[in-house]
């Protein structure tokens, strides 16, 4: 890797660019129970020796060494709490529609950004984000602090956090099967081809091939798109999977995930 970075630095110098060693980070991904077996790893860039980071940010998403996404949730909660407090201070000056618009722009967009990566995250992290969404819904509707949030989520037609994650995954799968997704994502999925045409599943042309869950059950691979996407997709009814447009598909799965 150091040799590869040296070649990149040489290319950048030729093209009048500069690699900033001070802002360069690298991450070693390893499960927590194997971390103690990892030898000391460093990376040389030019004359600088870089130690591995506990977490790194890429395209606004924070990845930690175990890919638990806990660091991302913590970072997200910190930023959203700041925004929510600011909105709360000016809520009395805003009408309902304006507050709804502000919350969607500053809160919901950040909750949805990269949320497919949170699939399989522990319940505690999901609940942290859910509490923020509940706060946002009650803020828009001027509800009391201890009111139950579900009626307000239904009124605003907001899917809860876990269902928002599932919604995003299903939209990606639909795009993959309809050739509107990037090739690297579509290549992760394969249609199910039953061995016998007499089987009832043979008539379902939208079913995806699911990897062997038993082999993946105790590994991080169970959280990969190629594993969880087929399982989530196949759980939908065939009529929804055969939707003739993305707009119709979104409407159907939204009602399927959370009838509102």
N, C-alpha and C positions, 0 to 999 in steps of 0.2 A: 504493500500500500504506500509506503514511503517513496518507493521508486516511481510509482504511478503519479504521486503528487509532485515529485520533482519534474516529471515530464510536463505536467500541467503548468507548473511555474515557468518552465522554459518557454512553453507556448505563449503564456500570458506576457512574458517579457518581450518576445518577438512582436506581439500585437499591442505593445504599449499599455499593458494592464499590470496590475499588481495584486498578488494574493496576500491578504492580511492575516499573518500568522496569529496576531493577538485575538482575532475573532474566530479562529478555526477550532472546532470541537470535534470529538469523536466519541462514539458510544459503543460499549461492548454489551451485547444482548445475551443474557444468560439467566436461567431460572434461579430463584433464590436459594434452593437447596443444593445447587451445584456451584454457587458463587465462591465458596471457600476453596474449591479445587482450581480456580483460575489463577495462573501465574501472573506476575506483574507484567502489564502490557503498556507500552508507550508508543507514541508515534512521532517520528522525526519529520519536521517540515523546515527545510533550509538548515539553519543553525539552532532552531528552537525545538525542544523536546516537550511534547504535549501529553499530559496525563488524561486518562479516560474520565469523562463526565458522568455524573449520576443521572442526568437528564439533558436532553438537547431539544431545541425547537426547530421544526422544519415546516415551512409554509403555515406557520401559526399554530401548529399542533406540537405539544410537548410529549416526547417519548422518554420513558424511563428504561432502566436496564432490564427489567423483567417484562416490559410491554404490558403492564397491568393497567395503564392509562390513568393511574391515580394522580400522577403529577399534572396531567392535562386537566382533570376534573378540579384539582386544587387551584390551578391557575385560572381556569374558567370561572369558578365560584368567586375568586377574589375580584376579578374584573366586573362580573355581573353584580356583585354586592355593591360595588362602588357606583355603578350606573343606577341601580335600583334606589339607593339612598338619595341620589341627586334628583331622580324623577319624583320620589316621595316628597321632597322639599317644595317642588313646584306644582304638585298635583292639584292644589286648590285653585290654581290659575288656569287650568286646562279643562276643556270640556271632555266628555267621554270619548268621542271619536278621535280627537287630537291625542289624548293619552294612549288610546289603543294604537294609533299610528306610531307614536314614539316608542312604545314598548315593543312593537313588532320590529321596528328598525334597529333598536339598540339591544334588545334582549333575545327575542326569538331567533333572529338571524344568527346570533352567536351560539345559541343552544343547538341550532341545526347544522352549523358549519363543522364538517368532519365527524358528525355524530355516528356514522356507520362504524367508525373505529372503536366505539364504545360497546359494541355488541359483545356480550359475555362478561362485561365488567361486573364487579361485585355489587350487591344490592345497596350497600352503604353509599357508594359513590353515586349510583343512580338516584338514590333518595335525596342526596345533597342537591342535585340539580332539580329534582322534582319540587323541593321546598322553594327554590327560587322561582320556578314557573308558577307555583301556587300563589306566591307573594305577588307576582306580576298580574295574575288574573284577578286577584282580590283588589289590587291597586286600581286597575282599570274600572272595575265595577263598584268601587268605593265600599267594599265589604269590610266587616270588622276583622280584627286580627285573628280571633279564634273561630271564625266561621269555617265550615267545611269547604274546601276548594272545588270539589267535584262539580257542583251545580254551575259554578262560574266557568270552569273549563268547558262544560257542555254548552253553556250559553254563548261563549266566544268561539266555539268549534275548534278548540285547541286539543290536539292529541297529547296525552301524557308523555313523559320523556321516553319510557321504554317503548311505547308504541310509535313514537316519532322515529326512533332508531330502526324499528322493523319496517316502517313506511319507506324510509330512505333506501333500505336494502332491496325491498321489493321493486321500487322504481328503477334501481340499477339493473335488476334482473330483467325487467320488462324491456328496458332499452337494449340490453345485450341480445335478447332474443329477437328484437326487431331492427337490429343492425344500426342503432343510433348511439351505441356506446363505444368507447375506445377498444381497439383490438386486444390489448393486453388484458382487459377485463373480460371481454367476451370469451377469450381462450380458456378462462377458468371454468367455464360451464359446458356441459355436454347433455344432449337430450337422451332420455331413457329409451333404450331399444330392447323391448322384451324378447326373450328367446323364442317364445311361441306366439304366433298371431292369434291363437284362440283365447289367450288370456284377456281378461276384462281390461287390464291396463294398456293393452295394445291400441285401444281406440283413443287413448289420451295422448295426443301428439305434443302436448305442452309440458309434460312431466320431465323433470330433470333427473339425471343420474346422481345418486347420493353416494359419497365415499363411505368406506367401511368405518362406521363410528366406533366399533370396538377397539380397533388399532389406534384411533386418534383420541380416545376418551381421556387418557392421562397425559396428553401432550398439548403444546400450545397450538398445534395445527388445527384443533377444533374451532379456533377463533378466526381461521382464515376464510376469505370470501368463497373459495372453492368448496368449503365444507358447509358453512352455515347458510349460505345463500340458497343452495338447492333444497335444503331441509325446510327453510322458511317459505320458499316458493311453493313446494309441493303441499304444504299445509293449507294453501288456498283452494277454494273450490274450482273445478275446471272452467266453470262459466266465467269466473273473474279472470282467470289466466288467459282466456281467449278474448278479452276486451279488444274492441276494434280501434281504439285510440288511447293515447296516454292520458288524456283528460278523463275519459270514462274510467280507465283503470284506476287512476288516483281517487276518483270519487267512490268507486266500489270498495277499494281496500280501506279507505278511511272509515266508511260505515261498517266494514267488516271488523276492523280493529277496535273501534270505539263508537258504537251506535249513538249518534247525536242528531 
